[in-house]
């Protein structure tokens, strides 16, 4: 089964991280990416910088607003697309995503 793991990042929390902590998370992501590649589960990945624009419909018109759709302080910082046996396996992978300490990981099944 395919699962999309959306990485949500709390930028305010990330801003309080020390230089050493930021270096460690970068190193941890390198190790996690290697783990995913070696597992054979990785089907795609991307990271996104800050600067999200959302298009919404209001009174029949499409309007562009700055910020994320969900309107929280967290933003989608990237994703991993994985193929694993089931939801439990996807949860196990998501728990290993280094960024979980600075936000959260949302798991969504993907139909193709």
Biopython code that builds the backbone (N, CA, C, O; Angstrom):
import numpy as np
from Bio.PDB.StructureBuilder import StructureBuilder

atoms = [
    (1, "UNK", "N", (0.842, -1.182, 0.000)),
    (1, "UNK", "CA", (0.000, 0.000, 0.000)),
    (1, "UNK", "C", (0.884, 1.242, 0.000)),
    (1, "UNK", "O", (1.958, 1.267, 0.601)),
    (2, "UNK", "N", (0.401, 2.264, -0.690)),
    (2, "UNK", "CA", (1.111, 3.543, -0.697)),
    (2, "UNK", "C", (0.588, 4.450, 0.411)),
    (2, "UNK", "O", (-0.616, 4.519, 0.660)),
    (3, "UNK", "N", (1.510, 5.141, 1.069)),
    (3, "UNK", "CA", (1.158, 6.107, 2.107)),
    (3, "UNK", "C", (1.973, 7.371, 1.907)),
    (3, "UNK", "O", (3.165, 7.326, 1.604)),
    (4, "UNK", "N", (1.301, 8.502, 2.084)),
    (4, "UNK", "CA", (1.961, 9.793, 2.060)),
    (4, "UNK", "C", (2.191, 10.214, 3.507)),
    (4, "UNK", "O", (1.248, 10.296, 4.294)),
    (5, "UNK", "N", (3.432, 10.475, 3.850)),
    (5, "UNK", "CA", (3.756, 10.979, 5.191)),
    (5, "UNK", "C", (4.065, 12.461, 5.047)),
    (5, "UNK", "O", (5.134, 12.833, 4.564)),
    (6, "UNK", "N", (3.130, 13.308, 5.466)),
    (6, "UNK", "CA", (3.324, 14.752, 5.421)),
    (6, "UNK", "C", (4.044, 15.188, 6.686)),
    (6, "UNK", "O", (3.639, 14.836, 7.794)),
    (7, "UNK", "N", (5.107, 15.952, 6.516)),
    (7, "UNK", "CA", (5.906, 16.423, 7.645)),
    (7, "UNK", "C", (5.449, 17.837, 7.989)),
    (7, "UNK", "O", (5.658, 18.768, 7.212)),
    (8, "UNK", "N", (4.832, 17.994, 9.140)),
    (8, "UNK", "CA", (4.423, 19.316, 9.616)),
    (8, "UNK", "C", (5.484, 19.832, 10.574)),
    (8, "UNK", "O", (5.938, 19.113, 11.464)),
    (9, "UNK", "N", (5.874, 21.091, 10.380)),
    (9, "UNK", "CA", (6.916, 21.676, 11.214)),
    (9, "UNK", "C", (6.383, 22.920, 11.911)),
    (9, "UNK", "O", (5.777, 23.784, 11.278)),
    (10, "UNK", "N", (6.608, 23.004, 13.202)),
    (10, "UNK", "CA", (6.289, 24.192, 13.984)),
    (10, "UNK", "C", (7.516, 25.099, 13.903)),
    (10, "UNK", "O", (8.510, 24.861, 14.589)),
    (11, "UNK", "N", (7.449, 26.133, 13.072)),
    (11, "UNK", "CA", (8.605, 26.994, 12.866)),
    (11, "UNK", "C", (9.037, 27.704, 14.146)),
    (11, "UNK", "O", (10.229, 27.946, 14.338)),
    (12, "UNK", "N", (8.103, 28.038, 15.016)),
    (12, "UNK", "CA", (8.459, 28.691, 16.282)),
    (12, "UNK", "C", (9.284, 27.737, 17.149)),
    (12, "UNK", "O", (10.260, 28.147, 17.778)),
    (13, "UNK", "N", (8.889, 26.477, 17.178)),
    (13, "UNK", "CA", (9.640, 25.487, 17.957)),
    (13, "UNK", "C", (11.008, 25.242, 17.331)),
    (13, "UNK", "O", (12.007, 25.118, 18.040)),
    (14, "UNK", "N", (11.053, 25.171, 16.004)),
    (14, "UNK", "CA", (12.323, 24.964, 15.319)),
    (14, "UNK", "C", (13.266, 26.139, 15.571)),
    (14, "UNK", "O", (14.480, 25.953, 15.662)),
    (15, "UNK", "N", (12.715, 27.340, 15.684)),
    (15, "UNK", "CA", (13.537, 28.533, 15.912)),
    (15, "UNK", "C", (14.254, 28.492, 17.255)),
    (15, "UNK", "O", (15.280, 29.149, 17.430)),
    (16, "UNK", "N", (13.722, 27.727, 18.204)),
    (16, "UNK", "CA", (14.365, 27.632, 19.525)),
    (16, "UNK", "C", (15.453, 26.570, 19.570)),
    (16, "UNK", "O", (16.171, 26.457, 20.564)),
    (17, "UNK", "N", (15.580, 25.794, 18.505)),
    (17, "UNK", "CA", (16.606, 24.738, 18.468)),
    (17, "UNK", "C", (17.994, 25.371, 18.388)),
    (17, "UNK", "O", (18.196, 26.376, 17.706)),
    (18, "UNK", "N", (18.928, 24.773, 19.087)),
    (18, "UNK", "CA", (20.309, 25.251, 19.048)),
    (18, "UNK", "C", (20.958, 24.850, 17.719)),
    (18, "UNK", "O", (20.424, 24.022, 16.981)),
    (19, "UNK", "N", (22.096, 25.440, 17.431)),
    (19, "UNK", "CA", (22.832, 25.079, 16.220)),
    (19, "UNK", "C", (23.182, 23.596, 16.226)),
    (19, "UNK", "O", (23.125, 22.934, 15.190)),
    (20, "UNK", "N", (23.542, 23.081, 17.396)),
    (20, "UNK", "CA", (23.879, 21.658, 17.512)),
    (20, "UNK", "C", (22.662, 20.783, 17.238)),
    (20, "UNK", "O", (22.774, 19.747, 16.582)),
    (21, "UNK", "N", (21.490, 21.199, 17.741)),
    (21, "UNK", "CA", (20.267, 20.429, 17.511)),
    (21, "UNK", "C", (19.880, 20.449, 16.029)),
    (21, "UNK", "O", (19.433, 19.436, 15.489)),
    (22, "UNK", "N", (20.053, 21.600, 15.372)),
    (22, "UNK", "CA", (19.748, 21.688, 13.947)),
    (22, "UNK", "C", (20.708, 20.835, 13.129)),
    (22, "UNK", "O", (20.308, 20.203, 12.151)),
    (23, "UNK", "N", (21.970, 20.820, 13.528)),
    (23, "UNK", "CA", (22.952, 19.969, 12.853)),
    (23, "UNK", "C", (22.592, 18.500, 13.037)),
    (23, "UNK", "O", (22.698, 17.704, 12.104)),
    (24, "UNK", "N", (22.165, 18.148, 14.248)),
    (24, "UNK", "CA", (21.795, 16.759, 14.543)),
    (24, "UNK", "C", (20.576, 16.330, 13.731)),
    (24, "UNK", "O", (20.538, 15.206, 13.231)),
    (25, "UNK", "N", (19.583, 17.201, 13.592)),
    (25, "UNK", "CA", (18.396, 16.806, 12.826)),
    (25, "UNK", "C", (18.760, 16.635, 11.353)),
    (25, "UNK", "O", (18.226, 15.746, 10.690)),
    (26, "UNK", "N", (19.653, 17.465, 10.835)),
    (26, "UNK", "CA", (20.115, 17.280, 9.464)),
    (26, "UNK", "C", (20.808, 15.945, 9.276)),
    (26, "UNK", "O", (20.590, 15.253, 8.282)),
    (27, "UNK", "N", (21.640, 15.592, 10.236)),
    (27, "UNK", "CA", (22.336, 14.300, 10.202)),
    (27, "UNK", "C", (21.324, 13.155, 10.319)),
    (27, "UNK", "O", (21.427, 12.147, 9.620)),
    (28, "UNK", "N", (20.346, 13.328, 11.211)),
    (28, "UNK", "CA", (19.320, 12.299, 11.396)),
    (28, "UNK", "C", (18.495, 12.091, 10.128)),
    (28, "UNK", "O", (18.137, 10.961, 9.796)),
    (29, "UNK", "N", (18.192, 13.186, 9.416)),
    (29, "UNK", "CA", (17.459, 13.048, 8.161)),
    (29, "UNK", "C", (18.293, 12.305, 7.124)),
    (29, "UNK", "O", (17.762, 11.508, 6.350)),
    (30, "UNK", "N", (19.593, 12.565, 7.109)),
    (30, "UNK", "CA", (20.471, 11.822, 6.192)),
    (30, "UNK", "C", (20.410, 10.331, 6.463)),
    (30, "UNK", "O", (20.324, 9.527, 5.535)),
    (31, "UNK", "N", (20.453, 9.961, 7.740)),
    (31, "UNK", "CA", (20.380, 8.547, 8.125)),
    (31, "UNK", "C", (19.007, 7.961, 7.810)),
    (31, "UNK", "O", (18.898, 6.816, 7.371)),
    (32, "UNK", "N", (17.947, 8.764, 8.040)),
    (32, "UNK", "CA", (16.599, 8.282, 7.756)),
    (32, "UNK", "C", (16.407, 8.073, 6.257)),
    (32, "UNK", "O", (15.822, 7.075, 5.836)),
    (33, "UNK", "N", (16.901, 9.018, 5.451)),
    (33, "UNK", "CA", (16.805, 8.865, 3.990)),
    (33, "UNK", "C", (17.535, 7.613, 3.525)),
    (33, "UNK", "O", (17.050, 6.898, 2.649)),
    (34, "UNK", "N", (18.688, 7.349, 4.103)),
    (34, "UNK", "CA", (19.440, 6.138, 3.763)),
    (34, "UNK", "C", (18.640, 4.892, 4.154)),
    (34, "UNK", "O", (18.553, 3.938, 3.381)),
    (35, "UNK", "N", (18.057, 4.905, 5.359)),
    (35, "UNK", "CA", (17.228, 3.794, 5.816)),
    (35, "UNK", "C", (16.071, 3.545, 4.850)),
    (35, "UNK", "O", (15.806, 2.401, 4.479)),
    (36, "UNK", "N", (15.377, 4.622, 4.438)),
    (36, "UNK", "CA", (14.248, 4.464, 3.513)),
    (36, "UNK", "C", (14.705, 3.885, 2.178)),
    (36, "UNK", "O", (14.060, 2.989, 1.633)),
    (37, "UNK", "N", (15.808, 4.391, 1.658)),
    (37, "UNK", "CA", (16.318, 3.888, 0.383)),
    (37, "UNK", "C", (16.681, 2.413, 0.483)),
    (37, "UNK", "O", (16.353, 1.627, -0.407)),
    (38, "UNK", "N", (17.352, 2.039, 1.557)),
    (38, "UNK", "CA", (17.756, 0.643, 1.733)),
    (38, "UNK", "C", (16.577, -0.282, 1.996)),
    (38, "UNK", "O", (16.637, -1.467, 1.671)),
    (39, "UNK", "N", (15.503, 0.248, 2.582)),
    (39, "UNK", "CA", (14.326, -0.579, 2.879)),
    (39, "UNK", "C", (13.564, -0.952, 1.610)),
    (39, "UNK", "O", (12.837, -1.945, 1.586)),
    (40, "UNK", "N", (13.731, -0.161, 0.566)),
    (40, "UNK", "CA", (12.979, -0.384, -0.660)),
    (40, "UNK", "C", (11.583, 0.212, -0.625)),
    (40, "UNK", "O", (10.830, 0.063, -1.588)),
    (41, "UNK", "N", (11.219, 0.880, 0.458)),
    (41, "UNK", "CA", (9.871, 1.419, 0.606)),
    (41, "UNK", "C", (9.703, 2.808, -0.008)),
    (41, "UNK", "O", (8.582, 3.198, -0.335)),
    (42, "UNK", "N", (10.779, 3.555, -0.171)),
    (42, "UNK", "CA", (10.694, 4.935, -0.633)),
    (42, "UNK", "C", (10.249, 5.010, -2.092)),
    (42, "UNK", "O", (10.827, 4.362, -2.964)),
    (43, "UNK", "N", (9.212, 5.810, -2.342)),
    (43, "UNK", "CA", (8.724, 6.021, -3.699)),
    (43, "UNK", "C", (8.867, 7.480, -4.131)),
    (43, "UNK", "O", (8.778, 7.776, -5.322)),
    (44, "UNK", "N", (9.086, 8.395, -3.184)),
    (44, "UNK", "CA", (9.264, 9.805, -3.510)),
    (44, "UNK", "C", (9.432, 10.626, -2.252)),
    (44, "UNK", "O", (8.990, 10.229, -1.174)),
    (45, "UNK", "N", (10.081, 11.782, -2.395)),
    (45, "UNK", "CA", (10.271, 12.663, -1.261)),
    (45, "UNK", "C", (10.529, 14.080, -1.757)),
    (45, "UNK", "O", (10.986, 14.274, -2.883)),
    (46, "UNK", "N", (10.240, 15.058, -0.926)),
    (46, "UNK", "CA", (10.544, 16.458, -1.228)),
    (46, "UNK", "C", (10.519, 17.246, 0.063)),
    (46, "UNK", "O", (9.825, 16.886, 1.014)),
    (47, "UNK", "N", (11.278, 18.319, 0.085)),
    (47, "UNK", "CA", (11.202, 19.281, 1.189)),
    (47, "UNK", "C", (10.806, 20.623, 0.593)),
    (47, "UNK", "O", (11.116, 20.921, -0.560)),
    (48, "UNK", "N", (10.118, 21.424, 1.392)),
    (48, "UNK", "CA", (9.656, 22.725, 0.917)),
    (48, "UNK", "C", (10.069, 23.804, 1.893)),
    (48, "UNK", "O", (9.924, 23.639, 3.104)),
    (49, "UNK", "N", (10.582, 24.903, 1.378)),
    (49, "UNK", "CA", (10.908, 26.036, 2.254)),
    (49, "UNK", "C", (9.625, 26.734, 2.697)),
    (49, "UNK", "O", (8.542, 26.454, 2.182)),
    (50, "UNK", "N", (9.761, 27.629, 3.640)),
    (50, "UNK", "CA", (8.611, 28.427, 4.085)),
    (50, "UNK", "C", (8.126, 29.284, 2.910)),
    (50, "UNK", "O", (8.860, 29.484, 1.943)),
    (51, "UNK", "N", (6.921, 29.776, 2.993)),
    (51, "UNK", "CA", (6.377, 30.627, 1.953)),
    (51, "UNK", "C", (5.244, 29.954, 1.211)),
    (51, "UNK", "O", (5.328, 29.755, -0.001)),
    (52, "UNK", "N", (4.195, 29.604, 1.915)),
    (52, "UNK", "CA", (3.070, 28.876, 1.351)),
    (52, "UNK", "C", (1.967, 29.854, 0.960)),
    (52, "UNK", "O", (1.664, 30.787, 1.704)),
    (53, "UNK", "N", (1.381, 29.641, -0.185)),
    (53, "UNK", "CA", (0.211, 30.392, -0.622)),
    (53, "UNK", "C", (-0.923, 29.406, -0.808)),
    (53, "UNK", "O", (-0.740, 28.346, -1.407)),
    (54, "UNK", "N", (-2.100, 29.752, -0.293)),
    (54, "UNK", "CA", (-3.267, 28.882, -0.379)),
    (54, "UNK", "C", (-4.339, 29.563, -1.232)),
    (54, "UNK", "O", (-4.579, 30.764, -1.105)),
    (55, "UNK", "N", (-4.973, 28.785, -2.093)),
    (55, "UNK", "CA", (-6.073, 29.287, -2.910)),
    (55, "UNK", "C", (-7.371, 28.758, -2.313)),
    (55, "UNK", "O", (-7.536, 27.551, -2.140)),
    (56, "UNK", "N", (-8.282, 29.661, -2.002)),
    (56, "UNK", "CA", (-9.586, 29.296, -1.440)),
    (56, "UNK", "C", (-10.688, 29.953, -2.268)),
    (56, "UNK", "O", (-10.468, 30.958, -2.944)),
    (57, "UNK", "N", (-11.850, 29.373, -2.199)),
    (57, "UNK", "CA", (-13.005, 29.961, -2.870)),
    (57, "UNK", "C", (-13.817, 30.753, -1.859)),
    (57, "UNK", "O", (-14.159, 30.252, -0.787)),
    (58, "UNK", "N", (-14.124, 32.004, -2.216)),
    (58, "UNK", "CA", (-14.953, 32.842, -1.353)),
    (58, "UNK", "C", (-15.913, 33.621, -2.246)),
    (58, "UNK", "O", (-15.486, 34.355, -3.137)),
    (59, "UNK", "N", (-17.204, 33.456, -2.001)),
    (59, "UNK", "CA", (-18.231, 34.121, -2.808)),
    (59, "UNK", "C", (-18.068, 33.824, -4.301)),
    (59, "UNK", "O", (-18.266, 34.698, -5.145)),
    (60, "UNK", "N", (-17.704, 32.577, -4.610)),
    (60, "UNK", "CA", (-17.574, 32.150, -5.987)),
    (60, "UNK", "C", (-16.299, 32.590, -6.674)),
    (60, "UNK", "O", (-16.140, 32.370, -7.875)),
    (61, "UNK", "N", (-15.383, 33.208, -5.938)),
    (61, "UNK", "CA", (-14.119, 33.669, -6.523)),
    (61, "UNK", "C", (-12.956, 32.954, -5.847)),
    (61, "UNK", "O", (-12.988, 32.682, -4.647)),
    (62, "UNK", "N", (-11.934, 32.656, -6.633)),
    (62, "UNK", "CA", (-10.719, 32.040, -6.095)),
    (62, "UNK", "C", (-9.819, 33.150, -5.559)),
    (62, "UNK", "O", (-9.451, 34.072, -6.287)),
    (63, "UNK", "N", (-9.472, 33.052, -4.279)),
    (63, "UNK", "CA", (-8.631, 34.054, -3.637)),
    (63, "UNK", "C", (-7.335, 33.425, -3.159)),
    (63, "UNK", "O", (-7.332, 32.303, -2.653)),
    (64, "UNK", "N", (-6.244, 34.143, -3.318)),
    (64, "UNK", "CA", (-4.936, 33.691, -2.833)),
    (64, "UNK", "C", (-4.646, 34.356, -1.501)),
    (64, "UNK", "O", (-4.768, 35.573, -1.360)),
    (65, "UNK", "N", (-4.257, 33.536, -0.516)),
    (65, "UNK", "CA", (-3.858, 34.069, 0.784)),
    (65, "UNK", "C", (-2.517, 33.463, 1.174)),
    (65, "UNK", "O", (-2.206, 32.333, 0.797)),
    (66, "UNK", "N", (-1.740, 34.200, 1.914)),
    (66, "UNK", "CA", (-0.466, 33.687, 2.401)),
    (66, "UNK", "C", (-0.720, 32.805, 3.611)),
    (66, "UNK", "O", (-1.541, 33.138, 4.466)),
    (67, "UNK", "N", (-0.029, 31.699, 3.684)),
    (67, "UNK", "CA", (-0.169, 30.781, 4.809)),
    (67, "UNK", "C", (-0.795, 29.472, 4.391)),
    (67, "UNK", "O", (-1.286, 29.312, 3.273)),
    (68, "UNK", "N", (-0.761, 28.531, 5.335)),
    (68, "UNK", "CA", (-1.239, 27.191, 5.035)),
    (68, "UNK", "C", (-2.756, 27.104, 5.094)),
    (68, "UNK", "O", (-3.425, 27.951, 5.686)),
    (69, "UNK", "N", (-3.271, 26.077, 4.476)),
    (69, "UNK", "CA", (-4.715, 25.868, 4.421)),
    (69, "UNK", "C", (-5.299, 25.645, 5.800)),
    (69, "UNK", "O", (-6.357, 26.187, 6.120)),
    (70, "UNK", "N", (-4.620, 24.848, 6.629)),
    (70, "UNK", "CA", (-5.187, 24.495, 7.918)),
    (70, "UNK", "C", (-5.158, 25.644, 8.904)),
    (70, "UNK", "O", (-5.846, 25.581, 9.923)),
    (71, "UNK", "N", (-4.379, 26.704, 8.641)),
    (71, "UNK", "CA", (-4.405, 27.891, 9.474)),
    (71, "UNK", "C", (-3.733, 27.736, 10.827)),
    (71, "UNK", "O", (-3.964, 28.556, 11.716)),
    (72, "UNK", "N", (-2.919, 26.725, 11.012)),
    (72, "UNK", "CA", (-2.205, 26.576, 12.274)),
    (72, "UNK", "C", (-0.813, 27.167, 12.136)),
    (72, "UNK", "O", (-0.448, 27.634, 11.056)),
    (73, "UNK", "N", (-0.042, 27.158, 13.188)),
    (73, "UNK", "CA", (1.336, 27.635, 13.137)),
    (73, "UNK", "C", (2.260, 26.653, 12.450)),
    (73, "UNK", "O", (3.376, 27.009, 12.073)),
    (74, "UNK", "N", (1.812, 25.428, 12.284)),
    (74, "UNK", "CA", (2.635, 24.420, 11.621)),
    (74, "UNK", "C", (2.485, 24.551, 10.107)),
    (74, "UNK", "O", (1.438, 24.961, 9.605)),
    (75, "UNK", "N", (3.544, 24.199, 9.397)),
    (75, "UNK", "CA", (3.484, 24.209, 7.942)),
    (75, "UNK", "C", (3.963, 22.860, 7.435)),
    (75, "UNK", "O", (4.695, 22.149, 8.124)),
    (76, "UNK", "N", (3.544, 22.514, 6.227)),
    (76, "UNK", "CA", (4.039, 21.292, 5.613)),
    (76, "UNK", "C", (5.450, 21.581, 5.121)),
    (76, "UNK", "O", (5.652, 22.410, 4.234)),
    (77, "UNK", "N", (6.415, 20.894, 5.701)),
    (77, "UNK", "CA", (7.821, 21.126, 5.387)),
    (77, "UNK", "C", (8.335, 20.140, 4.340)),
    (77, "UNK", "O", (9.418, 20.331, 3.787)),
    (78, "UNK", "N", (7.576, 19.101, 4.068)),
    (78, "UNK", "CA", (7.990, 18.114, 3.082)),
    (78, "UNK", "C", (7.140, 16.865, 3.177)),
    (78, "UNK", "O", (6.144, 16.822, 3.900)),
    (79, "UNK", "N", (7.551, 15.850, 2.434)),
    (79, "UNK", "CA", (6.812, 14.599, 2.477)),
    (79, "UNK", "C", (7.712, 13.437, 2.098)),
    (79, "UNK", "O", (8.770, 13.607, 1.494)),
    (80, "UNK", "N", (7.258, 12.257, 2.471)),
    (80, "UNK", "CA", (7.816, 10.999, 1.992)),
    (80, "UNK", "C", (6.643, 10.192, 1.460)),
    (80, "UNK", "O", (5.603, 10.101, 2.112)),
    (81, "UNK", "N", (6.803, 9.614, 0.291)),
    (81, "UNK", "CA", (5.831, 8.670, -0.249)),
    (81, "UNK", "C", (6.459, 7.295, -0.113)),
    (81, "UNK", "O", (7.530, 7.032, -0.660)),
    (82, "UNK", "N", (5.781, 6.417, 0.625)),
    (82, "UNK", "CA", (6.334, 5.087, 0.887)),
    (82, "UNK", "C", (5.345, 4.015, 0.461)),
    (82, "UNK", "O", (4.136, 4.242, 0.401)),
    (83, "UNK", "N", (5.884, 2.856, 0.173)),
    (83, "UNK", "CA", (5.056, 1.689, -0.117)),
    (83, "UNK", "C", (5.416, 0.617, 0.887)),
    (83, "UNK", "O", (6.536, 0.107, 0.905)),
    (84, "UNK", "N", (4.440, 0.284, 1.727)),
    (84, "UNK", "CA", (4.638, -0.705, 2.788)),
    (84, "UNK", "C", (3.418, -1.613, 2.849)),
    (84, "UNK", "O", (2.432, -1.383, 2.148)),
    (85, "UNK", "N", (3.481, -2.634, 3.677)),
    (85, "UNK", "CA", (2.430, -3.651, 3.726)),
    (85, "UNK", "C", (1.081, -3.118, 4.195)),
    (85, "UNK", "O", (0.041, -3.487, 3.650)),
    (86, "UNK", "N", (1.096, -2.242, 5.215)),
    (86, "UNK", "CA", (-0.164, -1.798, 5.802)),
    (86, "UNK", "C", (0.048, -0.528, 6.634)),
    (86, "UNK", "O", (1.160, -0.009, 6.736)),
    (87, "UNK", "N", (-1.053, -0.046, 7.226)),
    (87, "UNK", "CA", (-1.009, 1.181, 8.023)),
    (87, "UNK", "C", (-0.061, 1.055, 9.208)),
    (87, "UNK", "O", (0.648, 2.008, 9.533)),
    (88, "UNK", "N", (-0.037, -0.097, 9.856)),
    (88, "UNK", "CA", (0.864, -0.290, 10.991)),
    (88, "UNK", "C", (2.324, -0.107, 10.576)),
    (88, "UNK", "O", (3.111, 0.482, 11.318)),
    (89, "UNK", "N", (2.684, -0.602, 9.410)),
    (89, "UNK", "CA", (4.048, -0.427, 8.911)),
    (89, "UNK", "C", (4.317, 1.046, 8.618)),
    (89, "UNK", "O", (5.408, 1.545, 8.896)),
    (90, "UNK", "N", (3.326, 1.744, 8.058)),
    (90, "UNK", "CA", (3.479, 3.174, 7.782)),
    (90, "UNK", "C", (3.677, 3.951, 9.083)),
    (90, "UNK", "O", (4.489, 4.874, 9.139)),
    (91, "UNK", "N", (2.949, 3.582, 10.110)),
    (91, "UNK", "CA", (3.098, 4.240, 11.416)),
    (91, "UNK", "C", (4.499, 4.011, 11.957)),
    (91, "UNK", "O", (5.116, 4.931, 12.494)),
    (92, "UNK", "N", (5.002, 2.805, 11.822)),
    (92, "UNK", "CA", (6.358, 2.500, 12.294)),
    (92, "UNK", "C", (7.395, 3.351, 11.570)),
    (92, "UNK", "O", (8.338, 3.838, 12.193)),
    (93, "UNK", "N", (7.229, 3.536, 10.262)),
    (93, "UNK", "CA", (8.145, 4.390, 9.502)),
    (93, "UNK", "C", (8.013, 5.837, 9.966)),
    (93, "UNK", "O", (9.018, 6.509, 10.198)),
    (94, "UNK", "N", (6.772, 6.322, 10.103)),
    (94, "UNK", "CA", (6.531, 7.719, 10.480)),
    (94, "UNK", "C", (7.125, 8.063, 11.844)),
    (94, "UNK", "O", (7.584, 9.185, 12.055)),
    (95, "UNK", "N", (7.119, 7.117, 12.757)),
    (95, "UNK", "CA", (7.691, 7.363, 14.082)),
    (95, "UNK", "C", (9.192, 7.601, 14.020)),
    (95, "UNK", "O", (9.773, 8.145, 14.959)),
    (96, "UNK", "N", (9.820, 7.201, 12.928)),
    (96, "UNK", "CA", (11.271, 7.367, 12.771)),
    (96, "UNK", "C", (11.662, 8.680, 12.082)),
    (96, "UNK", "O", (12.847, 9.006, 12.006)),
    (97, "UNK", "N", (10.687, 9.426, 11.585)),
    (97, "UNK", "CA", (10.988, 10.684, 10.890)),
    (97, "UNK", "C", (11.566, 11.672, 11.915)),
    (97, "UNK", "O", (10.901, 11.988, 12.901)),
    (98, "UNK", "N", (12.785, 12.159, 11.695)),
    (98, "UNK", "CA", (13.428, 13.035, 12.668)),
    (98, "UNK", "C", (12.641, 14.304, 12.996)),
    (98, "UNK", "O", (12.701, 14.784, 14.128)),
    (99, "UNK", "N", (11.915, 14.850, 12.041)),
    (99, "UNK", "CA", (11.194, 16.093, 12.252)),
    (99, "UNK", "C", (10.015, 16.006, 13.196)),
    (99, "UNK", "O", (9.429, 17.033, 13.539)),
    (100, "UNK", "N", (9.649, 14.808, 13.627)),
    (100, "UNK", "CA", (8.495, 14.666, 14.508)),
    (100, "UNK", "C", (8.673, 15.472, 15.795)),
    (100, "UNK", "O", (7.689, 15.908, 16.392)),
    (101, "UNK", "N", (9.901, 15.671, 16.220)),
    (101, "UNK", "CA", (10.146, 16.424, 17.453)),
    (101, "UNK", "C", (9.874, 17.923, 17.296)),
    (101, "UNK", "O", (9.781, 18.641, 18.292)),
    (102, "UNK", "N", (9.746, 18.396, 16.057)),
    (102, "UNK", "CA", (9.473, 19.808, 15.804)),
    (102, "UNK", "C", (8.129, 20.030, 15.123)),
    (102, "UNK", "O", (7.926, 21.057, 14.475)),
    (103, "UNK", "N", (7.224, 19.092, 15.261)),
    (103, "UNK", "CA", (5.905, 19.228, 14.649)),
    (103, "UNK", "C", (5.138, 17.931, 14.719)),
    (103, "UNK", "O", (4.805, 17.457, 15.805)),
    (104, "UNK", "N", (4.859, 17.359, 13.578)),
    (104, "UNK", "CA", (4.121, 16.100, 13.536)),
    (104, "UNK", "C", (4.168, 15.504, 12.149)),
    (104, "UNK", "O", (4.551, 16.166, 11.185)),
    (105, "UNK", "N", (3.777, 14.254, 12.059)),
    (105, "UNK", "CA", (3.736, 13.543, 10.790)),
    (105, "UNK", "C", (2.313, 13.061, 10.570)),
    (105, "UNK", "O", (1.737, 12.395, 11.431)),
    (106, "UNK", "N", (1.755, 13.393, 9.435)),
    (106, "UNK", "CA", (0.408, 12.940, 9.084)),
    (106, "UNK", "C", (0.544, 11.847, 8.038)),
    (106, "UNK", "O", (1.258, 12.012, 7.049)),
    (107, "UNK", "N", (-0.140, 10.735, 8.255)),
    (107, "UNK", "CA", (-0.084, 9.597, 7.336)),
    (107, "UNK", "C", (-1.400, 9.525, 6.582)),
    (107, "UNK", "O", (-2.476, 9.516, 7.180)),
    (108, "UNK", "N", (-1.298, 9.475, 5.256)),
    (108, "UNK", "CA", (-2.508, 9.377, 4.425)),
    (108, "UNK", "C", (-2.335, 8.225, 3.426)),
    (108, "UNK", "O", (-1.325, 8.168, 2.725)),
    (109, "UNK", "N", (-3.305, 7.311, 3.356)),
    (109, "UNK", "CA", (-3.238, 6.285, 2.317)),
    (109, "UNK", "C", (-3.430, 6.931, 0.945)),
    (109, "UNK", "O", (-4.175, 7.901, 0.806)),
    (110, "UNK", "N", (-2.764, 6.394, -0.049)),
    (110, "UNK", "CA", (-2.835, 6.933, -1.408)),
    (110, "UNK", "C", (-3.399, 5.860, -2.323)),
    (110, "UNK", "O", (-2.906, 4.733, -2.354)),
    (111, "UNK", "N", (-4.440, 6.222, -3.069)),
    (111, "UNK", "CA", (-4.996, 5.313, -4.062)),
    (111, "UNK", "C", (-4.460, 5.694, -5.426)),
    (111, "UNK", "O", (-4.398, 6.873, -5.775)),
    (112, "UNK", "N", (-4.072, 4.688, -6.197)),
    (112, "UNK", "CA", (-3.611, 4.957, -7.558)),
    (112, "UNK", "C", (-4.462, 4.210, -8.544)),
    (112, "UNK", "O", (-4.235, 4.304, -9.750)),
]
sb = StructureBuilder()
sb.init_structure("model")
sb.init_model(0)
sb.init_chain("A")
sb.init_seg("    ")
for serial, (resi, resn, name, xyz) in enumerate(atoms, 1):
    if name == "N":
        sb.init_residue(resn, " ", resi, " ")
    sb.init_atom(name, np.array(xyz, "f"), 0.0, 1.0, " ", f" {name:<3s}", serial, name[0])
structure = sb.get_structure()
